[in-house]
Amino acid sequence: MTSKERAYLKSLAAKVPSLYQVGKDGVSENVVKTINDALAARELIKGHVLENSMLGVREVAEELAQKTGSQVVICIGSKFVLYRRSEKNLCEM
């Protein structure tokens, strides 16, 4: 992903609400399935790592990206943004 593509995705993510949370259970199979389904439907998602999580934001984002075949766009504070291009090409670059 180029820096221009990343900047464009960051600007799109600013308008997206953080709908997905990772808590003390960490990156469970249920979380992976939910994130995978969301990426298929939306391409760009924002998640939030709760304070009671044993993992850091970067660790959660990297693990989810690996398990879902997506890319980490950004991690700021306790939030992360993931992107995976779908067959529908909802987010045209």
N, C-alpha and C positions, 0 to 999 in steps of 0.2 A: 504494500500500500504506500503510495507516495504521500509526501507531506501535504500536497494540495488536496488529495482525496481525504486524508485524515482531518484536515481543517474543515472541509465541507461537511463531513460526517459529524464533527464536533458541533458545528453550527446547527445542524438538524437535531442533534441530541438535546440541545438546550431547550427545545420546545416539547420534548417527550417526557412524560411523567415517569417517575421511578416506580414501576409496578411489581418488581420482583425482589424478594428479600431472601438473604441467606443468614441463618441464625446459628444457634449452638450445635445443630446437627451437621453443619458444614455442607459440603457439596454431595448431597445424597442422590441416589438414582432418581427420586421423585423430582428434585430440583433440576437435574440434568434434562429429564423428559419435558418438564414445563418450559425451560429455557429453549430447548430444541424446537418445541412446537411454536413458541413465540417467535423465534428467529425465522421459521418457515413462513409464518403469517406476516411478519412486520419487517424483517431484515435488520432493523436497528432497534435495540432494546437498552433500557437503562435499569440497572439493579442497585440494590443497597445492601451493604453488609452490616448486620446489627452488632451492637457493642458486645453482646454475649458470645459472639463467634470466636472460636479458637484460632481462626485463620485471619490473615490480613486481607485487605481489599485486593492487592495485586495478586496474592496467591489464589484467591477465589476466582478472580477474572481469568488468570492464566489457565487454571484447571478447567473452568467452564469452557474456555475457548478451545482447549485441546479436546475435550470430550464432545463438543458440539461441532467442531470443524469451522469455528468462527474466528474472528480476529478481535483483539482488544483495541478499541479506539482510544480510550483514555480512562485513567483512574484518578479521581479527585476526592479527597476526604474519604468518606465511607461509600462513595458511589463509583460505579463502573459502567462503561458503555461497551456493548459487543455488537459486531456487524458480521453478517453472513449474507452474501448475495443469494437470492432465491431464484428459482426458475421463472418466477413471475416478473422479476426485475422491478420491484416496487420503487426502489430508490435509484433512479437513473443518475449515473455520474457523468 
